[in-house]
């Protein structure tokens, strides 16, 4: 990883940590988020996964537009760091602890790999 990539990754991590803290306070059922990126194809390769506790929690978030709130919060926060997502609806995805437990035995590395 190039020095500039490390700096960008640190900025992304800091920004998404702030987003996570806000989401934990304001979005029912939200648990955590993570990101993946290939710096040879940045920012197009940046993917953020927002994880909810249950499928029901995620469904409620979608009904109450909290998914849109999260996407907007992520997009705006990254934009403040000079990172513009090409297509936020593809760059930000949603998943649940419940689905991971059922489909991958709780192994997030396998699920996200």
Backbone as XML, in Angstrom:
<?xml version="1.0"?>
<chain id="A" units="angstrom">
  <residue number="1" name="UNK">
    <atom name="N" x="0.847" y="-1.174" z="0.000"/>
    <atom name="CA" x="0.000" y="0.000" z="0.000"/>
    <atom name="C" x="0.896" y="1.242" z="0.000"/>
  </residue>
  <residue number="2" name="UNK">
    <atom name="N" x="0.598" y="2.135" z="-0.907"/>
    <atom name="CA" x="1.365" y="3.380" z="-0.989"/>
    <atom name="C" x="1.055" y="4.264" z="0.228"/>
  </residue>
  <residue number="3" name="UNK">
    <atom name="N" x="1.963" y="5.167" z="0.496"/>
    <atom name="CA" x="1.806" y="6.080" z="1.631"/>
    <atom name="C" x="0.519" y="6.902" z="1.488"/>
  </residue>
  <residue number="4" name="UNK">
    <atom name="N" x="0.227" y="7.352" z="0.285"/>
    <atom name="CA" x="-1.000" y="8.130" z="0.060"/>
    <atom name="C" x="-2.246" y="7.275" z="0.294"/>
  </residue>
  <residue number="5" name="UNK">
    <atom name="N" x="-2.151" y="5.980" z="-0.061"/>
    <atom name="CA" x="-3.281" y="5.076" z="0.173"/>
    <atom name="C" x="-3.515" y="4.877" z="1.666"/>
  </residue>
  <residue number="6" name="UNK">
    <atom name="N" x="-2.442" y="4.765" z="2.429"/>
    <atom name="CA" x="-2.576" y="4.613" z="3.888"/>
    <atom name="C" x="-3.254" y="5.833" z="4.489"/>
  </residue>
  <residue number="7" name="UNK">
    <atom name="N" x="-2.854" y="7.004" z="4.018"/>
    <atom name="CA" x="-3.453" y="8.242" z="4.531"/>
    <atom name="C" x="-4.946" y="8.287" z="4.182"/>
  </residue>
  <residue number="8" name="UNK">
    <atom name="N" x="-5.276" y="7.929" z="2.962"/>
    <atom name="CA" x="-6.678" y="7.903" z="2.550"/>
    <atom name="C" x="-7.459" y="6.885" z="3.366"/>
  </residue>
  <residue number="9" name="UNK">
    <atom name="N" x="-6.879" y="5.701" z="3.566"/>
    <atom name="CA" x="-7.561" y="4.662" z="4.339"/>
    <atom name="C" x="-7.790" y="5.107" z="5.780"/>
  </residue>
  <residue number="10" name="UNK">
    <atom name="N" x="-6.822" y="5.775" z="6.374"/>
    <atom name="CA" x="-7.001" y="6.303" z="7.734"/>
    <atom name="C" x="-8.128" y="7.325" z="7.773"/>
  </residue>
  <residue number="11" name="UNK">
    <atom name="N" x="-8.206" y="8.188" z="6.759"/>
    <atom name="CA" x="-9.291" y="9.176" z="6.701"/>
    <atom name="C" x="-10.643" y="8.487" z="6.545"/>
  </residue>
  <residue number="12" name="UNK">
    <atom name="N" x="-10.692" y="7.464" z="5.712"/>
    <atom name="CA" x="-11.947" y="6.716" z="5.539"/>
    <atom name="C" x="-12.343" y="6.070" z="6.857"/>
  </residue>
  <residue number="13" name="UNK">
    <atom name="N" x="-11.384" y="5.445" z="7.522"/>
    <atom name="CA" x="-11.685" y="4.777" z="8.797"/>
    <atom name="C" x="-12.197" y="5.771" z="9.835"/>
  </residue>
  <residue number="14" name="UNK">
    <atom name="N" x="-11.531" y="6.909" z="9.956"/>
    <atom name="CA" x="-11.976" y="7.933" z="10.918"/>
    <atom name="C" x="-13.380" y="8.420" z="10.579"/>
  </residue>
  <residue number="15" name="UNK">
    <atom name="N" x="-13.606" y="8.681" z="9.320"/>
    <atom name="CA" x="-14.911" y="9.174" z="8.883"/>
    <atom name="C" x="-16.003" y="8.146" z="9.153"/>
  </residue>
  <residue number="16" name="UNK">
    <atom name="N" x="-15.740" y="6.891" z="8.809"/>
    <atom name="CA" x="-16.752" y="5.856" z="9.019"/>
    <atom name="C" x="-16.950" y="5.527" z="10.493"/>
  </residue>
  <residue number="17" name="UNK">
    <atom name="N" x="-15.926" y="5.723" z="11.307"/>
    <atom name="CA" x="-16.089" y="5.559" z="12.756"/>
    <atom name="C" x="-17.069" y="6.596" z="13.285"/>
  </residue>
  <residue number="18" name="UNK">
    <atom name="N" x="-16.947" y="7.828" z="12.814"/>
    <atom name="CA" x="-17.895" y="8.878" z="13.222"/>
    <atom name="C" x="-19.302" y="8.561" z="12.746"/>
  </residue>
  <residue number="19" name="UNK">
    <atom name="N" x="-19.429" y="8.078" z="11.516"/>
    <atom name="CA" x="-20.737" y="7.686" z="10.982"/>
    <atom name="C" x="-21.336" y="6.582" z="11.847"/>
  </residue>
  <residue number="20" name="UNK">
    <atom name="N" x="-20.516" y="5.609" z="12.205"/>
    <atom name="CA" x="-20.975" y="4.487" z="13.022"/>
    <atom name="C" x="-21.495" y="4.969" z="14.374"/>
  </residue>
  <residue number="21" name="UNK">
    <atom name="N" x="-20.781" y="5.877" z="14.999"/>
    <atom name="CA" x="-21.206" y="6.399" z="16.303"/>
    <atom name="C" x="-22.554" y="7.097" z="16.201"/>
  </residue>
  <residue number="22" name="UNK">
    <atom name="N" x="-22.742" y="7.875" z="15.147"/>
    <atom name="CA" x="-24.023" y="8.557" z="14.940"/>
    <atom name="C" x="-25.128" y="7.528" z="14.699"/>
  </residue>
  <residue number="23" name="UNK">
    <atom name="N" x="-24.848" y="6.550" z="13.848"/>
    <atom name="CA" x="-25.852" y="5.535" z="13.511"/>
    <atom name="C" x="-26.239" y="4.709" z="14.732"/>
  </residue>
  <residue number="24" name="UNK">
    <atom name="N" x="-25.276" y="4.383" z="15.588"/>
    <atom name="CA" x="-25.586" y="3.621" z="16.793"/>
    <atom name="C" x="-26.571" y="4.361" z="17.688"/>
  </residue>
  <residue number="25" name="UNK">
    <atom name="N" x="-26.475" y="5.672" z="17.694"/>
    <atom name="CA" x="-27.382" y="6.488" z="18.512"/>
    <atom name="C" x="-28.739" y="6.713" z="17.853"/>
  </residue>
  <residue number="26" name="UNK">
    <atom name="N" x="-28.766" y="6.776" z="16.528"/>
    <atom name="CA" x="-29.967" y="7.247" z="15.856"/>
    <atom name="C" x="-30.735" y="6.204" z="15.040"/>
  </residue>
  <residue number="27" name="UNK">
    <atom name="N" x="-30.134" y="5.051" z="14.781"/>
    <atom name="CA" x="-30.773" y="4.071" z="13.908"/>
    <atom name="C" x="-31.012" y="2.772" z="14.686"/>
  </residue>
  <residue number="28" name="UNK">
    <atom name="N" x="-32.278" y="2.470" z="14.931"/>
    <atom name="CA" x="-32.634" y="1.262" z="15.675"/>
    <atom name="C" x="-32.149" y="0.014" z="14.954"/>
  </residue>
  <residue number="29" name="UNK">
    <atom name="N" x="-31.521" y="-0.877" z="15.691"/>
    <atom name="CA" x="-31.084" y="-2.150" z="15.149"/>
    <atom name="C" x="-29.734" y="-2.131" z="14.466"/>
  </residue>
  <residue number="30" name="UNK">
    <atom name="N" x="-29.192" y="-0.927" z="14.215"/>
    <atom name="CA" x="-27.870" y="-0.833" z="13.582"/>
    <atom name="C" x="-26.809" y="-1.300" z="14.571"/>
  </residue>
  <residue number="31" name="UNK">
    <atom name="N" x="-25.835" y="-2.085" z="14.075"/>
    <atom name="CA" x="-24.791" y="-2.634" z="14.949"/>
    <atom name="C" x="-23.398" y="-2.134" z="14.616"/>
  </residue>
  <residue number="32" name="UNK">
    <atom name="N" x="-23.001" y="-2.185" z="13.350"/>
    <atom name="CA" x="-21.648" y="-1.791" z="12.973"/>
    <atom name="C" x="-21.555" y="-1.653" z="11.458"/>
  </residue>
  <residue number="33" name="UNK">
    <atom name="N" x="-20.397" y="-1.159" z="11.008"/>
    <atom name="CA" x="-20.149" y="-1.088" z="9.571"/>
    <atom name="C" x="-18.682" y="-1.368" z="9.305"/>
  </residue>
  <residue number="34" name="UNK">
    <atom name="N" x="-18.406" y="-1.692" z="8.070"/>
    <atom name="CA" x="-17.032" y="-1.935" z="7.637"/>
    <atom name="C" x="-16.905" y="-1.484" z="6.193"/>
  </residue>
  <residue number="35" name="UNK">
    <atom name="N" x="-15.673" y="-1.446" z="5.716"/>
    <atom name="CA" x="-15.475" y="-1.054" z="4.323"/>
    <atom name="C" x="-14.394" y="-1.906" z="3.669"/>
  </residue>
  <residue number="36" name="UNK">
    <atom name="N" x="-14.459" y="-1.945" z="2.339"/>
    <atom name="CA" x="-13.475" y="-2.635" z="1.518"/>
    <atom name="C" x="-13.098" y="-1.707" z="0.382"/>
  </residue>
  <residue number="37" name="UNK">
    <atom name="N" x="-11.848" y="-1.764" z="-0.015"/>
    <atom name="CA" x="-11.423" y="-0.914" z="-1.121"/>
    <atom name="C" x="-10.190" y="-1.507" z="-1.791"/>
  </residue>
  <residue number="38" name="UNK">
    <atom name="N" x="-10.126" y="-1.329" z="-3.085"/>
    <atom name="CA" x="-8.940" y="-1.654" z="-3.868"/>
    <atom name="C" x="-8.405" y="-0.314" z="-4.366"/>
  </residue>
  <residue number="39" name="UNK">
    <atom name="N" x="-7.259" y="0.104" z="-3.844"/>
    <atom name="CA" x="-6.758" y="1.434" z="-4.175"/>
    <atom name="C" x="-6.270" y="1.573" z="-5.606"/>
  </residue>
  <residue number="40" name="UNK">
    <atom name="N" x="-6.169" y="0.474" z="-6.331"/>
    <atom name="CA" x="-5.848" y="0.570" z="-7.753"/>
    <atom name="C" x="-7.058" y="1.037" z="-8.556"/>
  </residue>
  <residue number="41" name="UNK">
    <atom name="N" x="-8.241" y="0.990" z="-7.934"/>
    <atom name="CA" x="-9.480" y="1.422" z="-8.585"/>
    <atom name="C" x="-10.313" y="2.241" z="-7.597"/>
  </residue>
  <residue number="42" name="UNK">
    <atom name="N" x="-9.685" y="3.228" z="-6.994"/>
    <atom name="CA" x="-10.343" y="4.066" z="-5.987"/>
    <atom name="C" x="-10.806" y="5.355" z="-6.629"/>
  </residue>
  <residue number="43" name="UNK">
    <atom name="N" x="-11.979" y="5.853" z="-6.307"/>
    <atom name="CA" x="-12.936" y="5.460" z="-5.273"/>
    <atom name="C" x="-14.023" y="4.497" z="-5.764"/>
  </residue>
  <residue number="44" name="UNK">
    <atom name="N" x="-13.965" y="4.107" z="-7.059"/>
    <atom name="CA" x="-15.006" y="3.231" z="-7.600"/>
    <atom name="C" x="-15.123" y="1.912" z="-6.853"/>
  </residue>
  <residue number="45" name="UNK">
    <atom name="N" x="-14.016" y="1.423" z="-6.294"/>
    <atom name="CA" x="-14.025" y="0.119" z="-5.625"/>
    <atom name="C" x="-14.458" y="0.175" z="-4.157"/>
  </residue>
  <residue number="46" name="UNK">
    <atom name="N" x="-14.656" y="1.367" z="-3.628"/>
    <atom name="CA" x="-15.022" y="1.509" z="-2.216"/>
    <atom name="C" x="-16.428" y="0.971" z="-1.972"/>
  </residue>
  <residue number="47" name="UNK">
    <atom name="N" x="-16.523" y="0.027" z="-1.036"/>
    <atom name="CA" x="-17.808" y="-0.556" z="-0.638"/>
    <atom name="C" x="-17.910" y="-0.467" z="0.873"/>
  </residue>
  <residue number="48" name="UNK">
    <atom name="N" x="-19.048" y="0.009" z="1.356"/>
    <atom name="CA" x="-19.321" y="0.105" z="2.784"/>
    <atom name="C" x="-20.489" y="-0.820" z="3.092"/>
  </residue>
  <residue number="49" name="UNK">
    <atom name="N" x="-20.314" y="-1.677" z="4.090"/>
    <atom name="CA" x="-21.362" y="-2.610" z="4.496"/>
    <atom name="C" x="-21.877" y="-2.171" z="5.866"/>
  </residue>
  <residue number="50" name="UNK">
    <atom name="N" x="-23.168" y="-1.867" z="5.937"/>
    <atom name="CA" x="-23.828" y="-1.489" z="7.190"/>
    <atom name="C" x="-24.562" y="-2.720" z="7.720"/>
  </residue>
  <residue number="51" name="UNK">
    <atom name="N" x="-24.265" y="-3.084" z="8.959"/>
    <atom name="CA" x="-24.808" y="-4.317" z="9.523"/>
    <atom name="C" x="-25.832" y="-4.004" z="10.611"/>
  </residue>
  <residue number="52" name="UNK">
    <atom name="N" x="-26.993" y="-4.654" z="10.460"/>
    <atom name="CA" x="-28.064" y="-4.559" z="11.449"/>
    <atom name="C" x="-28.118" y="-5.865" z="12.221"/>
  </residue>
  <residue number="53" name="UNK">
    <atom name="N" x="-28.834" y="-5.863" z="13.331"/>
    <atom name="CA" x="-28.940" y="-7.056" z="14.155"/>
    <atom name="C" x="-29.746" y="-8.141" z="13.456"/>
  </residue>
  <residue number="54" name="UNK">
    <atom name="N" x="-30.970" y="-7.818" z="13.084"/>
    <atom name="CA" x="-31.860" y="-8.823" z="12.496"/>
    <atom name="C" x="-32.412" y="-8.350" z="11.156"/>
  </residue>
  <residue number="55" name="UNK">
    <atom name="N" x="-32.971" y="-9.286" z="10.404"/>
    <atom name="CA" x="-33.633" y="-8.943" z="9.141"/>
    <atom name="C" x="-34.815" y="-8.012" z="9.402"/>
  </residue>
  <residue number="56" name="UNK">
    <atom name="N" x="-35.482" y="-8.244" z="10.512"/>
    <atom name="CA" x="-36.609" y="-7.395" z="10.888"/>
    <atom name="C" x="-36.149" y="-5.956" z="11.147"/>
  </residue>
  <residue number="57" name="UNK">
    <atom name="N" x="-35.018" y="-5.808" z="11.849"/>
    <atom name="CA" x="-34.471" y="-4.463" z="12.093"/>
    <atom name="C" x="-34.139" y="-3.755" z="10.779"/>
  </residue>
  <residue number="58" name="UNK">
    <atom name="N" x="-33.543" y="-4.493" z="9.854"/>
    <atom name="CA" x="-33.199" y="-3.903" z="8.560"/>
    <atom name="C" x="-34.458" y="-3.544" z="7.784"/>
  </residue>
  <residue number="59" name="UNK">
    <atom name="N" x="-35.461" y="-4.395" z="7.823"/>
    <atom name="CA" x="-36.726" y="-4.100" z="7.135"/>
    <atom name="C" x="-37.374" y="-2.841" z="7.705"/>
  </residue>
  <residue number="60" name="UNK">
    <atom name="N" x="-37.364" y="-2.706" z="9.039"/>
    <atom name="CA" x="-37.919" y="-1.498" z="9.670"/>
    <atom name="C" x="-37.130" y="-0.268" z="9.261"/>
  </residue>
  <residue number="61" name="UNK">
    <atom name="N" x="-35.815" y="-0.407" z="9.184"/>
    <atom name="CA" x="-34.971" y="0.725" z="8.781"/>
    <atom name="C" x="-35.315" y="1.161" z="7.358"/>
  </residue>
  <residue number="62" name="UNK">
    <atom name="N" x="-35.606" y="0.207" z="6.513"/>
    <atom name="CA" x="-35.963" y="0.548" z="5.137"/>
    <atom name="C" x="-37.332" y="1.225" z="5.073"/>
  </residue>
  <residue number="63" name="UNK">
    <atom name="N" x="-38.277" y="0.734" z="5.854"/>
    <atom name="CA" x="-39.618" y="1.325" z="5.869"/>
    <atom name="C" x="-39.571" y="2.763" z="6.385"/>
  </residue>
  <residue number="64" name="UNK">
    <atom name="N" x="-38.755" y="2.998" z="7.404"/>
    <atom name="CA" x="-38.669" y="4.334" z="8.010"/>
    <atom name="C" x="-37.605" y="5.207" z="7.355"/>
  </residue>
  <residue number="65" name="UNK">
    <atom name="N" x="-37.038" y="4.726" z="6.242"/>
    <atom name="CA" x="-36.046" y="5.479" z="5.458"/>
    <atom name="C" x="-34.731" y="5.699" z="6.205"/>
  </residue>
  <residue number="66" name="UNK">
    <atom name="N" x="-34.476" y="4.885" z="7.228"/>
    <atom name="CA" x="-33.207" y="5.001" z="7.938"/>
    <atom name="C" x="-32.045" y="4.505" z="7.083"/>
  </residue>
  <residue number="67" name="UNK">
    <atom name="N" x="-32.321" y="3.610" z="6.125"/>
    <atom name="CA" x="-31.285" y="3.191" z="5.187"/>
    <atom name="C" x="-30.833" y="4.375" z="4.336"/>
  </residue>
  <residue number="68" name="UNK">
    <atom name="N" x="-31.793" y="5.180" z="3.910"/>
    <atom name="CA" x="-31.469" y="6.374" z="3.131"/>
    <atom name="C" x="-30.707" y="7.385" z="3.984"/>
  </residue>
  <residue number="69" name="UNK">
    <atom name="N" x="-31.089" y="7.496" z="5.262"/>
    <atom name="CA" x="-30.358" y="8.366" z="6.185"/>
    <atom name="C" x="-28.902" y="7.921" z="6.283"/>
  </residue>
  <residue number="70" name="UNK">
    <atom name="N" x="-28.674" y="6.611" z="6.440"/>
    <atom name="CA" x="-27.312" y="6.095" z="6.542"/>
    <atom name="C" x="-26.517" y="6.357" z="5.271"/>
  </residue>
  <residue number="71" name="UNK">
    <atom name="N" x="-27.123" y="6.097" z="4.134"/>
    <atom name="CA" x="-26.434" y="6.349" z="2.863"/>
    <atom name="C" x="-26.066" y="7.819" z="2.751"/>
  </residue>
  <residue number="72" name="UNK">
    <atom name="N" x="-26.999" y="8.689" z="3.051"/>
    <atom name="CA" x="-26.752" y="10.127" z="2.985"/>
    <atom name="C" x="-25.644" y="10.546" z="3.956"/>
  </residue>
  <residue number="73" name="UNK">
    <atom name="N" x="-25.688" y="10.009" z="5.159"/>
    <atom name="CA" x="-24.667" y="10.323" z="6.169"/>
    <atom name="C" x="-23.288" y="9.874" z="5.689"/>
  </residue>
  <residue number="74" name="UNK">
    <atom name="N" x="-23.210" y="8.691" z="5.114"/>
    <atom name="CA" x="-21.936" y="8.176" z="4.611"/>
    <atom name="C" x="-21.439" y="9.028" z="3.444"/>
  </residue>
  <residue number="75" name="UNK">
    <atom name="N" x="-22.317" y="9.287" z="2.481"/>
    <atom name="CA" x="-21.940" y="10.072" z="1.301"/>
    <atom name="C" x="-21.456" y="11.458" z="1.706"/>
  </residue>
  <residue number="76" name="UNK">
    <atom name="N" x="-22.218" y="12.138" z="2.552"/>
    <atom name="CA" x="-21.856" y="13.490" z="2.978"/>
    <atom name="C" x="-20.560" y="13.495" z="3.782"/>
  </residue>
  <residue number="77" name="UNK">
    <atom name="N" x="-20.398" y="12.524" z="4.662"/>
    <atom name="CA" x="-19.188" y="12.462" z="5.493"/>
    <atom name="C" x="-17.948" y="12.199" z="4.645"/>
  </residue>
  <residue number="78" name="UNK">
    <atom name="N" x="-18.064" y="11.298" z="3.685"/>
    <atom name="CA" x="-16.926" y="11.026" z="2.800"/>
    <atom name="C" x="-16.639" y="12.218" z="1.897"/>
  </residue>
  <residue number="79" name="UNK">
    <atom name="N" x="-17.691" y="12.877" z="1.437"/>
    <atom name="CA" x="-17.513" y="14.054" z="0.594"/>
    <atom name="C" x="-16.747" y="15.148" z="1.336"/>
  </residue>
  <residue number="80" name="UNK">
    <atom name="N" x="-17.012" y="15.279" z="2.637"/>
    <atom name="CA" x="-16.272" y="16.247" z="3.458"/>
    <atom name="C" x="-14.787" y="15.930" z="3.501"/>
  </residue>
  <residue number="81" name="UNK">
    <atom name="N" x="-14.419" y="14.679" z="3.237"/>
    <atom name="CA" x="-13.012" y="14.258" z="3.184"/>
    <atom name="C" x="-12.485" y="14.256" z="1.748"/>
  </residue>
  <residue number="82" name="UNK">
    <atom name="N" x="-13.307" y="14.742" z="0.818"/>
    <atom name="CA" x="-12.892" y="14.811" z="-0.578"/>
    <atom name="C" x="-13.069" y="13.506" z="-1.346"/>
  </residue>
  <residue number="83" name="UNK">
    <atom name="N" x="-13.878" y="12.612" z="-0.810"/>
    <atom name="CA" x="-14.105" y="11.311" z="-1.448"/>
    <atom name="C" x="-15.530" y="11.277" z="-1.977"/>
  </residue>
  <residue number="84" name="UNK">
    <atom name="N" x="-15.665" y="11.227" z="-3.310"/>
    <atom name="CA" x="-16.986" y="11.218" z="-3.928"/>
    <atom name="C" x="-17.295" y="9.813" z="-4.421"/>
  </residue>
  <residue number="85" name="UNK">
    <atom name="N" x="-18.384" y="9.248" z="-3.896"/>
    <atom name="CA" x="-18.822" y="7.918" z="-4.340"/>
    <atom name="C" x="-19.500" y="8.040" z="-5.695"/>
  </residue>
  <residue number="86" name="UNK">
    <atom name="N" x="-19.149" y="7.145" z="-6.598"/>
    <atom name="CA" x="-19.710" y="7.138" z="-7.950"/>
    <atom name="C" x="-21.202" y="6.829" z="-7.912"/>
  </residue>
  <residue number="87" name="UNK">
    <atom name="N" x="-21.557" y="5.754" z="-7.222"/>
    <atom name="CA" x="-22.955" y="5.327" z="-7.135"/>
    <atom name="C" x="-23.216" y="4.827" z="-5.716"/>
  </residue>
  <residue number="88" name="UNK">
    <atom name="N" x="-23.751" y="5.695" z="-4.888"/>
    <atom name="CA" x="-23.939" y="5.373" z="-3.470"/>
    <atom name="C" x="-24.834" y="4.158" z="-3.267"/>
  </residue>
  <residue number="89" name="UNK">
    <atom name="N" x="-25.799" y="3.947" z="-4.148"/>
    <atom name="CA" x="-26.701" y="2.807" z="-3.977"/>
    <atom name="C" x="-25.976" y="1.479" z="-4.185"/>
  </residue>
  <residue number="90" name="UNK">
    <atom name="N" x="-24.863" y="1.483" z="-4.892"/>
    <atom name="CA" x="-24.063" y="0.272" z="-5.049"/>
    <atom name="C" x="-22.899" y="0.236" z="-4.067"/>
  </residue>
  <residue number="91" name="UNK">
    <atom name="N" x="-22.402" y="1.397" z="-3.674"/>
    <atom name="CA" x="-21.245" y="1.461" z="-2.776"/>
    <atom name="C" x="-21.624" y="1.161" z="-1.329"/>
  </residue>
  <residue number="92" name="UNK">
    <atom name="N" x="-22.856" y="1.440" z="-0.957"/>
    <atom name="CA" x="-23.315" y="1.196" z="0.415"/>
    <atom name="C" x="-24.307" y="0.043" z="0.378"/>
  </residue>
  <residue number="93" name="UNK">
    <atom name="N" x="-23.954" y="-1.025" z="1.095"/>
    <atom name="CA" x="-24.819" y="-2.195" z="1.140"/>
    <atom name="C" x="-25.242" y="-2.472" z="2.580"/>
  </residue>
  <residue number="94" name="UNK">
    <atom name="N" x="-26.227" y="-3.341" z="2.728"/>
    <atom name="CA" x="-26.766" y="-3.652" z="4.047"/>
    <atom name="C" x="-26.785" y="-5.160" z="4.265"/>
  </residue>
  <residue number="95" name="UNK">
    <atom name="N" x="-26.572" y="-5.547" z="5.507"/>
    <atom name="CA" x="-26.570" y="-6.958" z="5.875"/>
    <atom name="C" x="-27.027" y="-7.062" z="7.323"/>
  </residue>
  <residue number="96" name="UNK">
    <atom name="N" x="-27.158" y="-8.307" z="7.811"/>
    <atom name="CA" x="-27.579" y="-8.502" z="9.201"/>
    <atom name="C" x="-26.751" y="-9.581" z="9.888"/>
  </residue>
  <residue number="97" name="UNK">
    <atom name="N" x="-26.622" y="-9.432" z="11.179"/>
    <atom name="CA" x="-25.984" y="-10.460" z="12.002"/>
    <atom name="C" x="-26.751" y="-11.773" z="11.863"/>
  </residue>
  <residue number="98" name="UNK">
    <atom name="N" x="-28.067" y="-11.669" z="11.855"/>
    <atom name="CA" x="-28.934" y="-12.835" z="11.766"/>
    <atom name="C" x="-28.657" y="-13.635" z="10.484"/>
  </residue>
  <residue number="99" name="UNK">
    <atom name="N" x="-28.565" y="-12.938" z="9.358"/>
    <atom name="CA" x="-28.317" y="-13.615" z="8.083"/>
    <atom name="C" x="-26.939" y="-14.264" z="8.060"/>
  </residue>
  <residue number="100" name="UNK">
    <atom name="N" x="-25.945" y="-13.584" z="8.600"/>
    <atom name="CA" x="-24.599" y="-14.153" z="8.652"/>
    <atom name="C" x="-24.571" y="-15.410" z="9.516"/>
  </residue>
  <residue number="101" name="UNK">
    <atom name="N" x="-25.244" y="-15.363" z="10.644"/>
    <atom name="CA" x="-25.285" y="-16.522" z="11.538"/>
    <atom name="C" x="-25.945" y="-17.703" z="10.842"/>
  </residue>
  <residue number="102" name="UNK">
    <atom name="N" x="-27.022" y="-17.451" z="10.139"/>
    <atom name="CA" x="-27.776" y="-18.521" z="9.481"/>
    <atom name="C" x="-27.045" y="-19.071" z="8.257"/>
  </residue>
  <residue number="103" name="UNK">
    <atom name="N" x="-26.511" y="-18.163" z="7.435"/>
    <atom name="CA" x="-25.940" y="-18.575" z="6.156"/>
    <atom name="C" x="-24.457" y="-18.933" z="6.214"/>
  </residue>
  <residue number="104" name="UNK">
    <atom name="N" x="-23.716" y="-18.349" z="7.175"/>
    <atom name="CA" x="-22.273" y="-18.572" z="7.245"/>
    <atom name="C" x="-21.787" y="-18.912" z="8.652"/>
  </residue>
  <residue number="105" name="UNK">
    <atom name="N" x="-22.702" y="-19.335" z="9.506"/>
    <atom name="CA" x="-22.321" y="-19.732" z="10.860"/>
    <atom name="C" x="-21.666" y="-18.625" z="11.661"/>
  </residue>
  <residue number="106" name="UNK">
    <atom name="N" x="-21.995" y="-17.371" z="11.331"/>
    <atom name="CA" x="-21.437" y="-16.220" z="12.043"/>
    <atom name="C" x="-20.037" y="-15.843" z="11.595"/>
  </residue>
  <residue number="107" name="UNK">
    <atom name="N" x="-19.548" y="-16.443" z="10.524"/>
    <atom name="CA" x="-18.198" y="-16.185" z="10.032"/>
    <atom name="C" x="-18.234" y="-15.016" z="9.038"/>
  </residue>
  <residue number="108" name="UNK">
    <atom name="N" x="-17.988" y="-13.814" z="9.547"/>
    <atom name="CA" x="-18.046" y="-12.621" z="8.709"/>
    <atom name="C" x="-16.950" y="-12.604" z="7.663"/>
  </residue>
  <residue number="109" name="UNK">
    <atom name="N" x="-15.791" y="-13.115" z="7.971"/>
    <atom name="CA" x="-14.698" y="-13.149" z="6.999"/>
    <atom name="C" x="-15.113" y="-13.954" z="5.762"/>
  </residue>
  <residue number="110" name="UNK">
    <atom name="N" x="-15.765" y="-15.082" z="6.006"/>
    <atom name="CA" x="-16.244" y="-15.918" z="4.905"/>
    <atom name="C" x="-17.359" y="-15.213" z="4.133"/>
  </residue>
  <residue number="111" name="UNK">
    <atom name="N" x="-18.266" y="-14.595" z="4.874"/>
    <atom name="CA" x="-19.419" y="-13.927" z="4.253"/>
    <atom name="C" x="-18.984" y="-12.737" z="3.407"/>
  </residue>
  <residue number="112" name="UNK">
    <atom name="N" x="-18.067" y="-11.959" z="3.901"/>
    <atom name="CA" x="-17.668" y="-10.743" z="3.205"/>
    <atom name="C" x="-16.513" y="-10.964" z="2.236"/>
  </residue>
  <residue number="113" name="UNK">
    <atom name="N" x="-15.856" y="-12.103" z="2.370"/>
    <atom name="CA" x="-14.686" y="-12.403" z="1.530"/>
    <atom name="C" x="-15.088" y="-12.723" z="0.160"/>
  </residue>
</chain>
